Amino acid sequence: RLGWRAVDTDAVLEADAGISVPEWFRTRGEASFRDAERRLLARSLDDEGVVVACGGGAVVDPGVWGPDLLGRPGTLVVALDADPETSLRRLQAQQEAEGGAAERPLLAGGDPLARIRAMKAARLDAYARAALTLAVDDSAPEQVADDLAWLVDPGADPDRGECARMAAEQEQDGVRPANVVLSGSLAFDYIMTFPGSFKDHILPDKVHV
């Protein structure tokens, strides 16, 4: 949609290592995986026009928020948020579609919903550091991609109705959204005033989802 290069960190690391992420955790340890993940993130950010998709655990280490990685100028970090119940349903659907061939550690044993809730609660402070949070419980991947593309380039879809009108007014007034929550359709949850134009502030070189 933007013509940018897409990098899925889990997929790249699995292909390079020849093993799945759960197998990597089991045989080499999480620390080894996070180190490789961080190196891949740094390489990806050396380019421009890149969309990086990474797992939630990638942003937990405070070190990744430094100016050399997620905190570098021109980088927009977006958190995709879903209720634990939604996450559980999606994991179960993936496992069913794959015929149980893929490992799903969160689904192993009793009460997977409790594990998902606990993991999300433990990571909330890290997720809160994202510039934008998109609620994706009711959104298909295609809609999320459309919303992200519009956030980066509002001119990409001039027919987004009320939200397009709001963005045009904010650009004229020199205002940009500091945090945006999407629930079905684009809606600004919190607005902050910055000097300069809306597009100058919101247009990044990279987006992390």
TIRO-2110 file (N, C-alpha, C; in Angstrom, 1 decimal):
// TIRO-2110
0.8, -1.2, 0.0, N, 1, A
0.0, 0.0, 0.0, CA, 1, A
0.9, 1.3, 0.0, C, 1, A
2.0, 1.2, 0.7, N, 2, A
2.9, 2.4, 0.7, CA, 2, A
4.1, 2.2, -0.3, C, 2, A
4.2, 1.0, -0.8, N, 3, A
5.4, 0.7, -1.6, CA, 3, A
6.7, 0.5, -0.8, C, 3, A
6.5, 0.3, 0.5, N, 4, A
7.7, 0.1, 1.4, CA, 4, A
8.0, -1.4, 1.5, C, 4, A
9.2, -1.7, 1.9, N, 5, A
9.7, -3.1, 2.1, CA, 5, A
9.1, -3.6, 3.5, C, 5, A
8.6, -4.8, 3.5, N, 6, A
8.1, -5.4, 4.7, CA, 6, A
9.1, -6.4, 5.3, C, 6, A
9.3, -6.3, 6.6, N, 7, A
10.1, -7.3, 7.3, CA, 7, A
9.4, -7.9, 8.5, C, 7, A
9.1, -9.2, 8.4, N, 8, A
8.5, -9.9, 9.6, CA, 8, A
9.7, -10.5, 10.3, C, 8, A
10.0, -10.0, 11.5, N, 9, A
11.2, -10.5, 12.2, CA, 9, A
11.2, -12.0, 12.5, C, 9, A
10.0, -12.5, 13.0, N, 10, A
9.9, -13.9, 13.3, CA, 10, A
10.2, -14.7, 12.1, C, 10, A
9.6, -14.4, 11.0, N, 11, A
9.7, -15.2, 9.7, CA, 11, A
11.1, -15.2, 9.2, C, 11, A
11.8, -14.0, 9.3, N, 12, A
13.2, -13.9, 8.8, CA, 12, A
14.1, -14.8, 9.7, C, 12, A
13.9, -14.7, 11.0, N, 13, A
14.8, -15.4, 11.9, CA, 13, A
14.6, -16.9, 11.8, C, 13, A
13.3, -17.3, 11.6, N, 14, A
13.0, -18.7, 11.5, CA, 14, A
13.7, -19.3, 10.2, C, 14, A
13.6, -18.5, 9.1, N, 15, A
14.1, -18.9, 7.8, CA, 15, A
15.7, -19.0, 7.9, C, 15, A
16.3, -18.1, 8.6, N, 16, A
17.7, -18.1, 8.7, CA, 16, A
18.2, -19.2, 9.6, C, 16, A
17.5, -19.5, 10.7, N, 17, A
17.9, -20.6, 11.6, CA, 17, A
17.5, -22.0, 11.2, C, 17, A
16.4, -22.0, 10.4, N, 18, A
15.9, -23.3, 10.0, CA, 18, A
15.0, -24.0, 11.1, C, 18, A
14.6, -23.2, 12.1, N, 19, A
13.8, -23.7, 13.2, CA, 19, A
12.7, -22.7, 13.5, C, 19, A
11.7, -23.1, 14.2, N, 20, A
10.6, -22.2, 14.6, CA, 20, A
11.0, -21.4, 15.8, C, 20, A
10.3, -20.4, 16.1, N, 21, A
10.6, -19.5, 17.3, CA, 21, A
10.4, -20.4, 18.6, C, 21, A
9.3, -21.1, 18.8, N, 22, A
9.2, -21.9, 20.0, CA, 22, A
10.4, -22.9, 20.1, C, 22, A
10.8, -23.5, 19.0, N, 23, A
11.9, -24.5, 19.1, CA, 23, A
13.2, -23.7, 19.4, C, 23, A
13.4, -22.5, 18.9, N, 24, A
14.6, -21.7, 19.3, CA, 24, A
14.6, -21.4, 20.8, C, 24, A
13.4, -21.0, 21.3, N, 25, A
13.4, -20.8, 22.7, CA, 25, A
13.7, -22.0, 23.5, C, 25, A
13.3, -23.2, 23.1, N, 26, A
13.5, -24.4, 23.8, CA, 26, A
14.9, -24.9, 23.7, C, 26, A
15.6, -24.8, 22.6, N, 27, A
16.9, -25.3, 22.4, CA, 27, A
18.0, -24.3, 22.6, C, 27, A
17.8, -23.1, 22.3, N, 28, A
18.8, -22.1, 22.4, CA, 28, A
18.6, -21.0, 23.4, C, 28, A
17.4, -21.0, 23.9, N, 29, A
17.0, -20.0, 25.0, CA, 29, A
16.5, -18.7, 24.4, C, 29, A
15.7, -18.0, 25.2, N, 30, A
15.1, -16.7, 24.7, CA, 30, A
16.1, -15.7, 24.6, C, 30, A
17.1, -15.6, 25.4, N, 31, A
18.2, -14.6, 25.3, CA, 31, A
18.8, -14.6, 24.0, C, 31, A
19.1, -15.8, 23.4, N, 32, A
19.7, -16.0, 22.1, CA, 32, A
18.8, -15.4, 21.0, C, 32, A
17.5, -15.7, 21.2, N, 33, A
16.5, -15.2, 20.2, CA, 33, A
16.5, -13.7, 20.2, C, 33, A
16.4, -13.1, 21.4, N, 34, A
16.2, -11.7, 21.5, CA, 34, A
17.4, -11.0, 21.0, C, 34, A
18.6, -11.6, 21.1, N, 35, A
19.8, -11.0, 20.6, CA, 35, A
19.8, -10.9, 19.1, C, 35, A
19.4, -12.1, 18.5, N, 36, A
19.3, -12.1, 17.0, CA, 36, A
18.2, -11.2, 16.5, C, 36, A
17.1, -11.1, 17.3, N, 37, A
16.0, -10.2, 16.9, CA, 37, A
16.4, -8.8, 16.9, C, 37, A
17.2, -8.4, 17.9, N, 38, A
17.6, -7.0, 18.0, CA, 38, A
18.6, -6.7, 16.9, C, 38, A
19.5, -7.6, 16.6, N, 39, A
20.4, -7.3, 15.4, CA, 39, A
19.7, -7.2, 14.1, C, 39, A
18.6, -8.0, 13.9, N, 40, A
17.8, -7.9, 12.7, CA, 40, A
17.1, -6.5, 12.7, C, 40, A
16.6, -6.1, 13.8, N, 41, A
15.9, -4.8, 13.9, CA, 41, A
16.8, -3.7, 13.5, C, 41, A
18.0, -3.7, 14.1, N, 42, A
19.0, -2.7, 13.8, CA, 42, A
19.3, -2.6, 12.3, C, 42, A
19.5, -3.8, 11.7, N, 43, A
19.8, -3.9, 10.2, CA, 43, A
18.6, -3.3, 9.4, C, 43, A
17.4, -3.7, 9.8, N, 44, A
16.2, -3.2, 9.1, CA, 44, A
16.1, -1.7, 9.2, C, 44, A
16.4, -1.1, 10.3, N, 45, A
16.3, 0.3, 10.5, CA, 45, A
17.3, 1.1, 9.8, C, 45, A
18.4, 0.5, 9.3, N, 46, A
19.4, 1.2, 8.5, CA, 46, A
18.8, 1.6, 7.1, C, 46, A
17.7, 1.0, 6.7, N, 47, A
17.1, 1.4, 5.4, CA, 47, A
16.0, 2.4, 5.7, C, 47, A
15.5, 2.9, 4.6, N, 48, A
14.3, 3.8, 4.7, CA, 48, A
13.1, 3.2, 4.0, C, 48, A
11.9, 3.6, 4.4, N, 49, A
10.7, 3.0, 3.8, CA, 49, A
10.5, 1.6, 4.1, C, 49, A
10.6, 1.2, 5.4, N, 50, A
10.5, -0.2, 5.9, CA, 50, A
9.4, -0.3, 6.9, C, 50, A
8.6, -1.3, 6.7, N, 51, A
7.6, -1.7, 7.7, CA, 51, A
8.1, -3.0, 8.4, C, 51, A
8.3, -2.9, 9.7, N, 52, A
8.8, -4.0, 10.5, CA, 52, A
7.7, -4.6, 11.4, C, 52, A
7.4, -5.8, 11.2, N, 53, A
6.5, -6.5, 12.1, CA, 53, A
7.2, -7.4, 13.0, C, 53, A
7.0, -7.2, 14.3, N, 54, A
7.8, -8.0, 15.3, CA, 54, A
6.8, -8.5, 16.4, C, 54, A
7.2, -9.5, 17.1, N, 55, A
6.4, -10.0, 18.2, CA, 55, A
6.4, -9.0, 19.4, C, 55, A
5.4, -9.2, 20.3, N, 56, A
5.3, -8.3, 21.4, CA, 56, A
6.5, -8.3, 22.3, C, 56, A
7.2, -9.4, 22.4, N, 57, A
8.4, -9.5, 23.3, CA, 57, A
9.6, -8.7, 22.8, C, 57, A
9.6, -8.3, 21.6, N, 58, A
10.7, -7.5, 21.0, CA, 58, A
10.9, -6.2, 21.6, C, 58, A
9.8, -5.6, 22.2, N, 59, A
9.9, -4.2, 22.7, CA, 59, A
9.9, -4.2, 24.2, C, 59, A
10.1, -5.3, 24.9, N, 60, A
10.1, -5.3, 26.4, CA, 60, A
11.4, -4.8, 26.9, C, 60, A
12.5, -5.1, 26.3, N, 61, A
13.8, -4.7, 26.8, CA, 61, A
13.9, -3.1, 26.7, C, 61, A
14.1, -2.4, 27.8, N, 62, A
14.2, -0.9, 27.6, CA, 62, A
15.2, -0.5, 26.7, C, 62, A
16.3, -1.3, 26.5, N, 63, A
17.3, -0.9, 25.6, CA, 63, A
16.9, -0.7, 24.1, C, 63, A
15.9, -1.4, 23.7, N, 64, A
15.4, -1.2, 22.3, CA, 64, A
14.8, 0.1, 22.0, C, 64, A
14.5, 0.9, 23.1, N, 65, A
13.8, 2.2, 22.9, CA, 65, A
14.8, 3.3, 22.8, C, 65, A
16.1, 3.0, 22.7, N, 66, A
17.2, 4.0, 22.6, CA, 66, A
17.2, 4.6, 21.3, C, 66, A
18.0, 5.7, 21.1, N, 67, A
18.0, 6.4, 19.8, CA, 67, A
18.6, 5.7, 18.7, C, 67, A
19.2, 4.5, 18.9, N, 68, A
19.8, 3.7, 17.8, CA, 68, A
18.8, 2.7, 17.3, C, 68, A
17.6, 2.5, 18.0, N, 69, A
16.6, 1.6, 17.5, CA, 69, A
15.3, 2.2, 17.5, C, 69, A
14.3, 1.8, 18.3, N, 70, A
13.0, 2.4, 18.2, CA, 70, A
12.9, 3.8, 18.5, C, 70, A
13.8, 4.4, 19.2, N, 71, A
13.8, 5.8, 19.5, CA, 71, A
14.5, 6.7, 18.5, C, 71, A
14.9, 6.2, 17.4, N, 72, A
15.6, 7.0, 16.5, CA, 72, A
14.6, 7.9, 15.7, C, 72, A
15.1, 9.1, 15.3, N, 73, A
14.2, 10.0, 14.6, CA, 73, A
13.6, 9.4, 13.3, C, 73, A
12.4, 9.7, 13.0, N, 74, A
11.8, 9.2, 11.8, CA, 74, A
11.2, 7.8, 11.9, C, 74, A
11.2, 7.3, 13.1, N, 75, A
10.6, 5.9, 13.3, CA, 75, A
9.3, 6.0, 14.1, C, 75, A
8.3, 5.5, 13.6, N, 76, A
7.0, 5.5, 14.3, CA, 76, A
6.7, 4.1, 14.8, C, 76, A
6.5, 3.9, 16.1, N, 77, A
6.2, 2.6, 16.7, CA, 77, A
4.7, 2.5, 17.0, C, 77, A
4.1, 1.5, 16.4, N, 78, A
2.6, 1.3, 16.6, CA, 78, A
2.4, 0.0, 17.3, C, 78, A
1.6, 0.0, 18.3, N, 79, A
1.2, -1.2, 19.1, CA, 79, A
-0.1, -1.7, 18.6, C, 79, A
-0.3, -2.9, 18.2, N, 80, A
-1.5, -3.5, 17.8, CA, 80, A
-2.1, -4.2, 19.0, C, 80, A
-3.2, -3.8, 19.5, N, 81, A
-3.8, -4.2, 20.8, CA, 81, A
-5.1, -5.1, 20.5, C, 81, A
-5.1, -6.2, 21.2, N, 82, A
-6.3, -7.0, 21.2, CA, 82, A
-6.6, -7.6, 22.6, C, 82, A
-7.9, -7.8, 22.9, N, 83, A
-8.2, -8.4, 24.2, CA, 83, A
-7.6, -9.8, 24.3, C, 83, A
-7.3, -10.2, 25.5, N, 84, A
-6.8, -11.6, 25.7, CA, 84, A
-7.7, -12.7, 25.1, C, 84, A
-9.0, -12.4, 25.2, N, 85, A
-10.0, -13.4, 24.6, CA, 85, A
-9.8, -13.5, 23.1, C, 85, A
-9.6, -12.3, 22.4, N, 86, A
-9.4, -12.3, 21.0, CA, 86, A
-8.1, -13.0, 20.6, C, 86, A
-7.0, -12.7, 21.4, N, 87, A
-5.7, -13.4, 21.1, CA, 87, A
-5.9, -14.9, 21.3, C, 87, A
-6.6, -15.4, 22.3, N, 88, A
-6.8, -16.8, 22.4, CA, 88, A
-7.5, -17.4, 21.3, C, 88, A
-8.6, -16.8, 20.8, N, 89, A
-9.3, -17.3, 19.7, CA, 89, A
-8.5, -17.4, 18.4, C, 89, A
-7.7, -16.4, 18.2, N, 90, A
-6.8, -16.4, 17.0, CA, 90, A
-5.7, -17.4, 17.1, C, 90, A
-5.2, -17.6, 18.3, N, 91, A
-4.2, -18.7, 18.4, CA, 91, A
-4.8, -20.1, 18.2, C, 91, A
-6.0, -20.3, 18.7, N, 92, A
-6.7, -21.5, 18.5, CA, 92, A
-7.0, -21.8, 17.1, C, 92, A
-7.5, -20.7, 16.4, N, 93, A
-7.8, -20.8, 15.0, CA, 93, A
-6.6, -21.2, 14.2, C, 93, A
-5.4, -20.5, 14.5, N, 94, A
-4.2, -20.8, 13.8, CA, 94, A
-3.7, -22.3, 14.0, C, 94, A
-3.9, -22.7, 15.2, N, 95, A
-3.5, -24.1, 15.5, CA, 95, A
-4.4, -25.1, 14.8, C, 95, A
-5.7, -24.8, 14.7, N, 96, A
-6.6, -25.7, 14.0, CA, 96, A
-6.3, -25.7, 12.5, C, 96, A
-6.0, -24.5, 12.0, N, 97, A
-5.7, -24.4, 10.5, CA, 97, A
-4.4, -25.2, 10.2, C, 97, A
-3.4, -25.2, 11.1, N, 98, A
-2.2, -25.8, 10.9, CA, 98, A
-2.2, -27.3, 11.3, C, 98, A
-3.3, -27.8, 11.8, N, 99, A
-3.5, -29.2, 12.2, CA, 99, A
-2.6, -29.6, 13.4, C, 99, A
-2.3, -28.6, 14.2, N, 100, A
-1.5, -28.9, 15.4, CA, 100, A
0.0, -29.1, 15.1, C, 100, A
0.4, -28.9, 13.9, N, 101, A
1.8, -29.1, 13.5, CA, 101, A
2.7, -28.1, 14.2, C, 101, A
2.2, -26.9, 14.3, N, 102, A
3.1, -25.8, 14.9, CA, 102, A
2.9, -25.8, 16.4, C, 102, A
4.0, -25.5, 17.1, N, 103, A
4.0, -25.4, 18.5, CA, 103, A
3.3, -24.1, 18.9, C, 103, A
2.4, -24.1, 19.9, N, 104, A
1.8, -23.0, 20.5, CA, 104, A
2.0, -23.0, 22.0, C, 104, A
3.1, -22.6, 22.5, N, 105, A
3.3, -22.7, 24.0, CA, 105, A
2.2, -22.1, 24.8, C, 105, A
1.7, -21.0, 24.4, N, 106, A
0.6, -20.3, 25.2, CA, 106, A
-0.6, -21.2, 25.3, C, 106, A
-0.8, -22.1, 24.4, N, 107, A
-2.0, -23.0, 24.4, CA, 107, A
-1.7, -24.3, 25.2, C, 107, A
-0.5, -24.5, 25.5, N, 108, A
-0.1, -25.8, 26.2, CA, 108, A
-0.6, -25.8, 27.7, C, 108, A
-1.1, -26.9, 28.2, N, 109, A
-1.5, -27.0, 29.6, CA, 109, A
-2.8, -26.3, 29.8, C, 109, A
-3.1, -26.2, 31.1, N, 110, A
-4.4, -25.6, 31.5, CA, 110, A
-4.4, -24.1, 31.5, C, 110, A
-5.6, -23.6, 31.3, N, 111, A
-5.9, -22.1, 31.4, CA, 111, A
-5.0, -21.2, 30.6, C, 111, A
-5.0, -21.4, 29.3, N, 112, A
-4.2, -20.5, 28.4, CA, 112, A
-4.6, -19.1, 28.5, C, 112, A
-5.9, -18.8, 28.7, N, 113, A
-6.4, -17.4, 28.8, CA, 113, A
-5.7, -16.7, 29.9, C, 113, A
-5.5, -17.4, 31.1, N, 114, A
-4.9, -16.8, 32.2, CA, 114, A
-3.4, -16.4, 31.9, C, 114, A
-2.7, -17.3, 31.1, N, 115, A
-1.4, -17.0, 30.7, CA, 115, A
-1.3, -15.8, 29.8, C, 115, A
-2.2, -15.7, 28.9, N, 116, A
-2.2, -14.6, 27.9, CA, 116, A
-2.5, -13.3, 28.7, C, 116, A
-3.4, -13.3, 29.6, N, 117, A
-3.7, -12.1, 30.4, CA, 117, A
-2.5, -11.7, 31.2, C, 117, A
-1.8, -12.7, 31.9, N, 118, A
-0.7, -12.4, 32.7, CA, 118, A
0.5, -11.8, 31.8, C, 118, A
0.7, -12.4, 30.7, N, 119, A
1.8, -11.9, 29.8, CA, 119, A
1.5, -10.4, 29.3, C, 119, A
0.2, -10.2, 29.0, N, 120, A
-0.1, -8.8, 28.5, CA, 120, A
0.1, -7.8, 29.6, C, 120, A
-0.4, -8.2, 30.8, N, 121, A
-0.3, -7.3, 32.0, CA, 121, A
1.2, -7.0, 32.3, C, 121, A
2.1, -8.0, 32.2, N, 122, A
3.5, -7.8, 32.4, CA, 122, A
4.2, -6.9, 31.4, C, 122, A
3.6, -6.8, 30.2, N, 123, A
4.2, -6.1, 29.1, CA, 123, A
3.6, -4.7, 28.9, C, 123, A
2.5, -4.3, 29.6, N, 124, A
1.8, -3.1, 29.4, CA, 124, A
2.7, -1.9, 29.4, C, 124, A
3.6, -1.8, 30.3, N, 125, A
4.4, -0.6, 30.3, CA, 125, A
5.3, -0.4, 29.1, C, 125, A
5.7, -1.5, 28.5, N, 126, A
6.5, -1.5, 27.3, CA, 126, A
5.6, -1.1, 26.1, C, 126, A
4.4, -1.7, 26.1, N, 127, A
3.5, -1.4, 25.0, CA, 127, A
3.1, 0.1, 25.0, C, 127, A
3.0, 0.6, 26.2, N, 128, A
2.5, 2.0, 26.4, CA, 128, A
3.5, 3.0, 25.8, C, 128, A
4.7, 2.6, 25.5, N, 129, A
5.7, 3.5, 25.0, CA, 129, A
5.5, 3.7, 23.5, C, 129, A
4.7, 2.9, 22.8, N, 130, A
4.4, 3.1, 21.4, CA, 130, A
3.8, 4.5, 21.2, C, 130, A
4.1, 5.1, 20.0, N, 131, A
3.5, 6.3, 19.7, CA, 131, A
2.0, 6.2, 19.4, C, 131, A
1.6, 5.1, 18.8, N, 132, A
0.2, 4.8, 18.5, CA, 132, A
-0.2, 3.5, 19.0, C, 132, A
-1.5, 3.3, 19.4, N, 133, A
-2.0, 2.0, 19.7, CA, 133, A
-3.3, 1.8, 18.9, C, 133, A
-3.3, 0.7, 18.2, N, 134, A
-4.5, 0.4, 17.3, CA, 134, A
-5.2, -0.8, 17.9, C, 134, A
-6.5, -0.6, 18.2, N, 135, A
-7.3, -1.7, 18.7, CA, 135, A
-7.7, -2.6, 17.5, C, 135, A
-7.4, -3.8, 17.5, N, 136, A
-7.6, -4.6, 16.3, CA, 136, A
-8.5, -5.8, 16.5, C, 136, A
-9.2, -5.8, 17.6, N, 137, A
-10.1, -7.0, 17.9, CA, 137, A
-11.1, -7.3, 16.8, C, 137, A
-11.6, -6.2, 16.2, N, 138, A
-12.6, -6.4, 15.1, CA, 138, A
-12.1, -6.1, 13.7, C, 138, A
-10.8, -6.1, 13.6, N, 139, A
-10.2, -5.6, 12.3, CA, 139, A
-9.5, -6.8, 11.6, C, 139, A
-9.8, -7.0, 10.3, N, 140, A
-9.1, -7.9, 9.5, CA, 140, A
-7.7, -7.4, 9.2, C, 140, A
-6.7, -8.2, 8.9, N, 141, A
-5.3, -7.7, 8.6, CA, 141, A
-5.3, -6.7, 7.5, C, 141, A
-6.2, -6.8, 6.5, N, 142, A
-6.2, -5.9, 5.4, CA, 142, A
-6.7, -4.5, 5.9, C, 142, A
-7.6, -4.5, 6.8, N, 143, A
-8.1, -3.2, 7.3, CA, 143, A
-7.0, -2.5, 8.2, C, 143, A
-6.3, -3.3, 9.0, N, 144, A
-5.2, -2.8, 9.8, CA, 144, A
-4.1, -2.2, 8.9, C, 144, A
-3.8, -2.9, 7.8, N, 145, A
-2.8, -2.3, 6.8, CA, 145, A
-3.3, -1.0, 6.2, C, 145, A
-4.6, -1.0, 5.9, N, 146, A
-5.2, 0.2, 5.3, CA, 146, A
-5.1, 1.4, 6.3, C, 146, A
-5.4, 1.1, 7.5, N, 147, A
-5.4, 2.2, 8.6, CA, 147, A
-3.9, 2.7, 8.8, C, 147, A
-3.0, 1.7, 8.8, N, 148, A
-1.6, 2.1, 9.0, CA, 148, A
-1.1, 3.0, 7.8, C, 148, A
-1.4, 2.6, 6.6, N, 149, A
-1.0, 3.3, 5.4, CA, 149, A
-1.6, 4.7, 5.5, C, 149, A
-2.9, 4.8, 5.9, N, 150, A
-3.5, 6.1, 6.0, CA, 150, A
-2.9, 7.0, 7.0, C, 150, A
-2.5, 6.4, 8.2, N, 151, A
-1.8, 7.2, 9.2, CA, 151, A
-0.5, 7.8, 8.7, C, 151, A
0.3, 7.0, 8.0, N, 152, A
1.5, 7.4, 7.5, CA, 152, A
1.4, 8.4, 6.3, C, 152, A
0.4, 8.2, 5.5, N, 153, A
0.1, 9.1, 4.3, CA, 153, A
-1.4, 9.3, 4.2, C, 153, A
-2.0, 10.3, 4.9, N, 154, A
-3.4, 10.5, 4.8, CA, 154, A
-3.9, 10.7, 3.4, C, 154, A
-3.1, 11.2, 2.5, N, 155, A
-3.5, 11.4, 1.1, CA, 155, A
-3.7, 10.0, 0.4, C, 155, A
-3.3, 8.9, 1.0, N, 156, A
-3.5, 7.6, 0.3, CA, 156, A
-4.9, 7.2, 0.2, C, 156, A
-5.8, 7.7, 1.0, N, 157, A
-7.2, 7.4, 0.9, CA, 157, A
-8.0, 8.6, 1.3, C, 157, A
-8.4, 9.5, 0.3, N, 158, A
-9.1, 10.7, 0.7, CA, 158, A
-10.5, 10.5, 1.0, C, 158, A
-11.0, 9.3, 0.9, N, 159, A
-12.5, 9.1, 1.1, CA, 159, A
-12.8, 8.4, 2.5, C, 159, A
-12.0, 8.7, 3.5, N, 160, A
-12.2, 8.1, 4.8, CA, 160, A
-13.2, 8.9, 5.7, C, 160, A
-14.0, 9.7, 5.0, N, 161, A
-15.2, 10.4, 5.7, CA, 161, A
-14.8, 11.3, 6.8, C, 161, A
-15.4, 11.1, 8.0, N, 162, A
-15.2, 12.0, 9.1, CA, 162, A
-13.8, 12.1, 9.5, C, 162, A
-13.1, 11.0, 9.5, N, 163, A
-11.7, 11.0, 9.9, CA, 163, A
-10.8, 11.8, 9.0, C, 163, A
-11.1, 11.7, 7.7, N, 164, A
-10.3, 12.5, 6.7, CA, 164, A
-10.5, 13.9, 6.9, C, 164, A
-11.8, 14.3, 7.3, N, 165, A
-12.1, 15.7, 7.5, CA, 165, A
-11.3, 16.2, 8.8, C, 165, A
-11.3, 15.4, 9.8, N, 166, A
-10.6, 15.7, 11.0, CA, 166, A
-9.1, 15.9, 10.8, C, 166, A
-8.5, 15.0, 10.0, N, 167, A
-7.1, 15.1, 9.7, CA, 167, A
-6.8, 16.4, 8.9, C, 167, A
-7.6, 16.7, 8.0, N, 168, A
-7.4, 18.0, 7.2, CA, 168, A
-7.5, 19.2, 8.1, C, 168, A
-8.4, 19.2, 9.0, N, 169, A
-8.5, 20.4, 9.9, CA, 169, A
-7.3, 20.4, 10.8, C, 169, A
-6.9, 19.3, 11.3, N, 170, A
-5.7, 19.2, 12.2, CA, 170, A
-4.4, 19.7, 11.5, C, 170, A
-4.3, 19.2, 10.2, N, 171, A
-3.1, 19.7, 9.5, CA, 171, A
-3.1, 21.2, 9.3, C, 171, A
-4.3, 21.7, 9.1, N, 172, A
-4.4, 23.2, 8.9, CA, 172, A
-4.1, 23.9, 10.2, C, 172, A
-4.5, 23.3, 11.3, N, 173, A
-4.3, 24.0, 12.6, CA, 173, A
-3.0, 23.6, 13.3, C, 173, A
-2.1, 22.8, 12.6, N, 174, A
-0.9, 22.4, 13.2, CA, 174, A
-1.0, 21.5, 14.4, C, 174, A
-2.0, 20.5, 14.3, N, 175, A
-2.2, 19.6, 15.4, CA, 175, A
-2.0, 18.2, 14.9, C, 175, A
-1.5, 17.3, 15.7, N, 176, A
-1.4, 15.9, 15.3, CA, 176, A
-1.8, 15.0, 16.5, C, 176, A
-2.2, 13.8, 16.2, N, 177, A
-2.6, 12.9, 17.2, CA, 177, A
-1.4, 12.3, 17.9, C, 177, A
-1.3, 12.3, 19.2, N, 178, A
-0.2, 11.8, 20.0, CA, 178, A
-0.5, 10.3, 20.2, C, 178, A
-1.7, 9.9, 20.4, N, 179, A
-2.1, 8.5, 20.6, CA, 179, A
-3.4, 8.3, 19.8, C, 179, A
-3.4, 7.3, 19.0, N, 180, A
-4.6, 7.0, 18.2, CA, 180, A
-5.1, 5.6, 18.5, C, 180, A
-6.3, 5.4, 18.8, N, 181, A
-6.9, 4.1, 19.1, CA, 181, A
-7.9, 3.9, 17.9, C, 181, A
-7.7, 2.8, 17.3, N, 182, A
-8.6, 2.4, 16.2, CA, 182, A
-9.5, 1.3, 16.6, C, 182, A
-10.8, 1.5, 16.5, N, 183, A
-11.8, 0.4, 16.9, CA, 183, A
-12.8, 0.4, 15.7, C, 183, A
-12.5, -0.5, 14.7, N, 184, A
-13.4, -0.6, 13.5, CA, 184, A
-13.0, 0.5, 12.5, C, 184, A
-13.2, 1.7, 12.8, N, 185, A
-12.8, 2.8, 11.9, CA, 185, A
-11.9, 3.8, 12.7, C, 185, A
-11.2, 4.6, 11.9, N, 186, A
-10.2, 5.5, 12.5, CA, 186, A
-10.9, 6.5, 13.5, C, 186, A
-10.3, 6.6, 14.7, N, 187, A
-10.9, 7.6, 15.6, CA, 187, A
-9.8, 8.1, 16.5, C, 187, A
-9.7, 9.4, 16.6, N, 188, A
-8.6, 10.0, 17.4, CA, 188, A
-9.0, 10.0, 18.9, C, 188, A
-8.2, 9.4, 19.7, N, 189, A
-8.5, 9.2, 21.1, CA, 189, A
-7.9, 10.4, 21.9, C, 189, A
-6.8, 10.9, 21.5, N, 190, A
-6.1, 11.9, 22.3, CA, 190, A
-5.3, 12.8, 21.3, C, 190, A
-5.5, 14.1, 21.4, N, 191, A
-4.8, 15.0, 20.5, CA, 191, A
-3.9, 15.9, 21.3, C, 191, A
-2.7, 16.1, 20.7, N, 192, A
-1.8, 17.1, 21.3, CA, 192, A
-1.4, 18.1, 20.2, C, 192, A
-1.0, 19.3, 20.6, N, 193, A
-0.6, 20.4, 19.7, CA, 193, A
0.9, 20.4, 19.6, C, 193, A
1.3, 20.4, 18.4, N, 194, A
2.8, 20.5, 18.1, CA, 194, A
3.0, 21.7, 17.1, C, 194, A
4.1, 22.3, 17.1, N, 195, A
4.4, 23.3, 16.0, CA, 195, A
4.6, 22.6, 14.7, C, 195, A
4.3, 23.3, 13.6, N, 196, A
4.5, 22.7, 12.3, CA, 196, A
3.2, 22.0, 11.9, C, 196, A
3.3, 21.3, 10.7, N, 197, A
2.1, 20.7, 10.1, CA, 197, A
1.9, 19.3, 10.6, C, 197, A
0.6, 18.8, 10.5, N, 198, A
0.3, 17.5, 10.9, CA, 198, A
1.1, 16.5, 10.1, C, 198, A
1.2, 16.6, 8.8, N, 199, A
1.9, 15.6, 8.0, CA, 199, A
3.4, 15.6, 8.3, C, 199, A
4.0, 16.8, 8.6, N, 200, A
5.4, 16.8, 8.9, CA, 200, A
5.8, 16.0, 10.1, C, 200, A
4.8, 15.9, 11.1, N, 201, A
5.1, 15.2, 12.3, CA, 201, A
4.7, 13.7, 12.2, C, 201, A
3.7, 13.4, 11.5, N, 202, A
3.2, 12.0, 11.5, CA, 202, A
3.9, 11.2, 10.4, C, 202, A
4.6, 11.8, 9.4, N, 203, A
5.2, 11.0, 8.4, CA, 203, A
6.5, 10.5, 8.8, C, 203, A
6.7, 9.1, 9.1, N, 204, A
8.0, 8.6, 9.5, CA, 204, A
8.7, 7.9, 8.3, C, 204, A
9.9, 7.5, 8.6, N, 205, A
10.6, 6.6, 7.6, CA, 205, A
10.3, 5.2, 7.8, C, 205, A
9.9, 4.7, 9.0, N, 206, A
9.6, 3.3, 9.2, CA, 206, A
8.5, 3.2, 10.2, C, 206, A
7.8, 2.1, 10.1, N, 207, A
6.7, 1.8, 11.0, CA, 207, A
6.9, 0.4, 11.6, C, 207, A
6.8, 0.3, 12.9, N, 208, A
6.9, -1.0, 13.6, CA, 208, A
5.5, -1.4, 14.0, C, 208, A
5.1, -2.6, 13.7, N, 209, A
3.7, -3.1, 14.1, CA, 209, A
3.9, -4.4, 14.8, C, 209, A
END
